[in-house]
Amino acid sequence: MTTEIKFYLTYLQNLKNPSKVDFEQILIRIQFYQHERLIHLIVTMSVAVIMILLFLAFQRDNAFWLANMALFVICLILTCFYLAHYYFLENSVQKMYTLYYQLLSDVKKR
């Protein structure tokens, strides 16, 4: 997905003739990436909540401390990677909107 988004951002940045652009297709693509961003937000928050619950369980019950700690570390690593990817998705969608509005203003100027 990262490669696809980078490619599409490059495509939008390199458009030379905005009058021949299908703006509806651009919006559909941006909405697709927004949906992807929403799904990643839900997954990221779910993993973070599970991580917090594991931490609380680790604090409360020491009977399974090794299993809780292992699961906590796995969730911590996953949360870090999910946050990094979500950060990329968020910034990319914002750039797409900026490029979209620039293309629209270029067409209206002509």
GROMACS elastic network, one bead per residue, 0.5 to 0.9 nm:
[ bonds ]
;  ai    aj funct       b0    kb
    1     4     6  0.50817   500
    1     5     6  0.61877   500
    1     6     6  0.86073   500
    2     5     6  0.52353   500
    2     6     6  0.61813   500
    2     7     6  0.85606   500
    2    85     6  0.83190   500
    2    88     6  0.81185   500
    2    89     6  0.81035   500
    3     6     6  0.51524   500
    3     7     6  0.60830   500
    3     8     6  0.86025   500
    4     7     6  0.50823   500
    4     8     6  0.61546   500
    4     9     6  0.86138   500
    5     8     6  0.50750   500
    5     9     6  0.60965   500
    5    10     6  0.85517   500
    5    33     6  0.81986   500
    5    89     6  0.82727   500
    5    92     6  0.72451   500
    5    93     6  0.87960   500
    6     9     6  0.51481   500
    6    10     6  0.62142   500
    6    11     6  0.85771   500
    6    92     6  0.80152   500
    7    10     6  0.51468   500
    7    11     6  0.61604   500
    7    12     6  0.87482   500
    8    12     6  0.61895   500
    8    13     6  0.85618   500
    8    96     6  0.86992   500
    9    12     6  0.51277   500
    9    13     6  0.61477   500
    9    14     6  0.86226   500
    9    92     6  0.75684   500
    9    95     6  0.77108   500
    9    96     6  0.65878   500
    9    99     6  0.84958   500
   10    13     6  0.50626   500
   10    14     6  0.61338   500
   10    15     6  0.87797   500
   11    14     6  0.52705   500
   11    15     6  0.64251   500
   12    15     6  0.55181   500
   12    26     6  0.88734   500
   12    96     6  0.76420   500
   12    99     6  0.67138   500
   12   100     6  0.79097   500
   12   103     6  0.87897   500
   13    16     6  0.85868   500
   13    99     6  0.69478   500
   15    18     6  0.65412   500
   15    21     6  0.83333   500
   15   103     6  0.86346   500
   17    20     6  0.60133   500
   17    21     6  0.73203   500
   17   107     6  0.88562   500
   18    21     6  0.52253   500
   18    22     6  0.87171   500
   18   103     6  0.58264   500
   18   104     6  0.77014   500
   18   106     6  0.68236   500
   18   107     6  0.60217   500
   19    22     6  0.84659   500
   19   103     6  0.84842   500
   19   104     6  0.88179   500
   19   106     6  0.81949   500
   19   107     6  0.56062   500
   19   110     6  0.84984   500
   21    24     6  0.88230   500
   21    25     6  0.85853   500
   21    26     6  0.83981   500
   21   103     6  0.85386   500
   22    25     6  0.55181   500
   22    26     6  0.66734   500
   23    26     6  0.50207   500
   23    27     6  0.62338   500
   23    28     6  0.86189   500
   23   100     6  0.79003   500
   23   103     6  0.87349   500
   23   104     6  0.80962   500
   24    27     6  0.51052   500
   24    28     6  0.61876   500
   24    29     6  0.86520   500
   25    28     6  0.50349   500
   25    29     6  0.62058   500
   25    30     6  0.86049   500
   26    29     6  0.51373   500
   26    30     6  0.61757   500
   26    31     6  0.86059   500
   26    96     6  0.88615   500
   26   100     6  0.75088   500
   27    31     6  0.60595   500
   27    32     6  0.85326   500
   27    97     6  0.87495   500
   27   100     6  0.81118   500
   28    31     6  0.50718   500
   28    32     6  0.62430   500
   28    33     6  0.87937   500
   29    32     6  0.50063   500
   29    33     6  0.64165   500
   29    34     6  0.86467   500
   30    33     6  0.50842   500
   30    34     6  0.61307   500
   30    35     6  0.86325   500
   30    93     6  0.67704   500
   30    96     6  0.69675   500
   30    97     6  0.76694   500
   31    35     6  0.61566   500
   31    36     6  0.85664   500
   31    93     6  0.89869   500
   32    35     6  0.51337   500
   32    36     6  0.63403   500
   32    37     6  0.86742   500
   33    37     6  0.60853   500
   33    38     6  0.86142   500
   33    89     6  0.76919   500
   33    92     6  0.88223   500
   33    93     6  0.67905   500
   34    38     6  0.62017   500
   34    39     6  0.86819   500
   34    89     6  0.83075   500
   34    90     6  0.83352   500
   34    93     6  0.68493   500
   35    38     6  0.50538   500
   35    39     6  0.62700   500
   35    40     6  0.86183   500
   36    39     6  0.52137   500
   36    40     6  0.62265   500
   36    41     6  0.86212   500
   36    89     6  0.80825   500
   37    40     6  0.51532   500
   37    41     6  0.61560   500
   37    42     6  0.87465   500
   37    86     6  0.66734   500
   37    89     6  0.59181   500
   37    90     6  0.67154   500
   37    93     6  0.83960   500
   38    41     6  0.50099   500
   38    42     6  0.62969   500
   38    43     6  0.86835   500
   39    42     6  0.51643   500
   39    43     6  0.62325   500
   39    44     6  0.85179   500
   40    43     6  0.50401   500
   40    44     6  0.58700   500
   40    45     6  0.84313   500
   40    82     6  0.73586   500
   40    83     6  0.88460   500
   40    85     6  0.82165   500
   40    86     6  0.63267   500
   40    89     6  0.87077   500
   41    44     6  0.50655   500
   41    45     6  0.60641   500
   41    46     6  0.84551   500
   41    82     6  0.84077   500
   41    83     6  0.84948   500
   41    86     6  0.67592   500
   42    45     6  0.52759   500
   42    46     6  0.60806   500
   42    47     6  0.86698   500
   43    46     6  0.50564   500
   43    47     6  0.61856   500
   43    48     6  0.85395   500
   43    82     6  0.80324   500
   44    47     6  0.53008   500
   44    48     6  0.61664   500
   44    49     6  0.86693   500
   44    78     6  0.83269   500
   44    79     6  0.61859   500
   44    80     6  0.89908   500
   44    82     6  0.56452   500
   44    83     6  0.67378   500
   44    86     6  0.80002   500
   45    49     6  0.60908   500
   45    50     6  0.85724   500
   45    79     6  0.82743   500
   46    49     6  0.51429   500
   46    50     6  0.62110   500
   46    51     6  0.85367   500
   47    50     6  0.50660   500
   47    51     6  0.60669   500
   47    52     6  0.86656   500
   47    75     6  0.62660   500
   47    76     6  0.83382   500
   47    78     6  0.73968   500
   47    79     6  0.62632   500
   47    82     6  0.88164   500
   48    52     6  0.62473   500
   48    53     6  0.86525   500
   48    75     6  0.71384   500
   48    76     6  0.75746   500
   48    78     6  0.86700   500
   48    79     6  0.60299   500
   49    52     6  0.50773   500
   49    53     6  0.61770   500
   49    54     6  0.85772   500
   50    53     6  0.50282   500
   50    54     6  0.61022   500
   50    55     6  0.85456   500
   50    72     6  0.83209   500
   50    75     6  0.73990   500
   51    54     6  0.51141   500
   51    55     6  0.62063   500
   51    56     6  0.86990   500
   51    71     6  0.78704   500
   51    72     6  0.54988   500
   51    73     6  0.82258   500
   51    74     6  0.85543   500
   51    75     6  0.53818   500
   51    76     6  0.64952   500
   51    79     6  0.82965   500
   52    56     6  0.62192   500
   52    57     6  0.85700   500
   52    72     6  0.80634   500
   53    56     6  0.50498   500
   53    57     6  0.60748   500
   53    58     6  0.84827   500
   53    72     6  0.88400   500
   54    58     6  0.60070   500
   54    59     6  0.85766   500
   54    68     6  0.60538   500
   54    69     6  0.77590   500
   54    71     6  0.72546   500
   54    72     6  0.57608   500
   54    75     6  0.88513   500
   55    59     6  0.62895   500
   55    60     6  0.87154   500
   55    68     6  0.74884   500
   55    69     6  0.77001   500
   55    72     6  0.64207   500
   56    59     6  0.50411   500
   56    60     6  0.61945   500
   56    61     6  0.86116   500
   57    60     6  0.50774   500
   57    61     6  0.58635   500
   57    62     6  0.83458   500
   57    65     6  0.86381   500
   57    68     6  0.72748   500
   58    61     6  0.56069   500
   58    62     6  0.62803   500
   58    63     6  0.88051   500
   58    64     6  0.77222   500
   58    65     6  0.58217   500
   58    66     6  0.88016   500
   58    68     6  0.57668   500
   58    69     6  0.68804   500
   58    72     6  0.86528   500
   59    62     6  0.71521   500
   59    65     6  0.86245   500
   61    64     6  0.69754   500
   61    65     6  0.71751   500
   62    66     6  0.85021   500
   62    68     6  0.88708   500
   63    66     6  0.84661   500
   64    67     6  0.55448   500
   64    68     6  0.61320   500
   64    69     6  0.85114   500
   65    68     6  0.50847   500
   65    69     6  0.58627   500
   65    70     6  0.84440   500
   66    69     6  0.51127   500
   66    70     6  0.60852   500
   66    71     6  0.85941   500
   67    70     6  0.51340   500
   67    71     6  0.61687   500
   67    72     6  0.84413   500
   68    71     6  0.52004   500
   68    72     6  0.59449   500
   68    73     6  0.85952   500
   69    73     6  0.61304   500
   69    74     6  0.85861   500
   70    73     6  0.52363   500
   70    74     6  0.62731   500
   70    75     6  0.86839   500
   71    74     6  0.50680   500
   71    75     6  0.61417   500
   71    76     6  0.84909   500
   72    75     6  0.51294   500
   72    76     6  0.60272   500
   72    77     6  0.86497   500
   73    77     6  0.61975   500
   73    78     6  0.85482   500
   74    77     6  0.52460   500
   74    78     6  0.61807   500
   74    79     6  0.85643   500
   75    79     6  0.59156   500
   75    80     6  0.85362   500
   76    79     6  0.50932   500
   76    80     6  0.62906   500
   76    81     6  0.88009   500
   77    80     6  0.51958   500
   77    81     6  0.64176   500
   77    82     6  0.86393   500
   78    81     6  0.52077   500
   78    82     6  0.60122   500
   78    83     6  0.84768   500
   79    82     6  0.50110   500
   79    83     6  0.59500   500
   79    84     6  0.85220   500
   80    83     6  0.51858   500
   80    84     6  0.62697   500
   80    85     6  0.87215   500
   81    84     6  0.51373   500
   81    85     6  0.62266   500
   81    86     6  0.85189   500
   82    85     6  0.51144   500
   82    86     6  0.59286   500
   82    87     6  0.84126   500
   83    86     6  0.50014   500
   83    87     6  0.59717   500
   83    88     6  0.85796   500
   84    87     6  0.51132   500
   84    88     6  0.63940   500
   84    89     6  0.87999   500
   85    88     6  0.50659   500
   85    89     6  0.62436   500
   85    90     6  0.86435   500
   86    90     6  0.60237   500
   86    91     6  0.85428   500
   87    90     6  0.51990   500
   87    91     6  0.62213   500
   87    92     6  0.84998   500
   88    91     6  0.53457   500
   88    92     6  0.60069   500
   88    93     6  0.86201   500
   89    92     6  0.51330   500
   89    93     6  0.61508   500
   89    94     6  0.85966   500
   90    93     6  0.54137   500
   90    94     6  0.63373   500
   90    95     6  0.87617   500
   91    94     6  0.51137   500
   91    95     6  0.62022   500
   91    96     6  0.86560   500
   92    95     6  0.50372   500
   92    96     6  0.61790   500
   92    97     6  0.87121   500
   93    97     6  0.62890   500
   93    98     6  0.86741   500
   94    97     6  0.51615   500
   94    98     6  0.63127   500
   94    99     6  0.87260   500
   95    98     6  0.50152   500
   95    99     6  0.61682   500
   95   100     6  0.84760   500
   96    99     6  0.51046   500
   96   100     6  0.59748   500
   96   101     6  0.85895   500
   97   101     6  0.61570   500
   97   102     6  0.85128   500
   98   101     6  0.52785   500
   98   102     6  0.61865   500
   98   103     6  0.86716   500
   99   103     6  0.61329   500
   99   104     6  0.85877   500
  100   103     6  0.51572   500
  100   104     6  0.62523   500
  100   105     6  0.87164   500
  101   105     6  0.61374   500
  101   106     6  0.85206   500
  102   105     6  0.51398   500
  102   106     6  0.61178   500
  102   107     6  0.86787   500
  103   106     6  0.50422   500
  103   107     6  0.62928   500
  103   108     6  0.87147   500
  104   107     6  0.52092   500
  104   108     6  0.62841   500
  104   109     6  0.87208   500
  105   108     6  0.50397   500
  105   109     6  0.61548   500
  105   110     6  0.88818   500
  106   109     6  0.52167   500
  106   110     6  0.67442   500
  107   110     6  0.54692   500
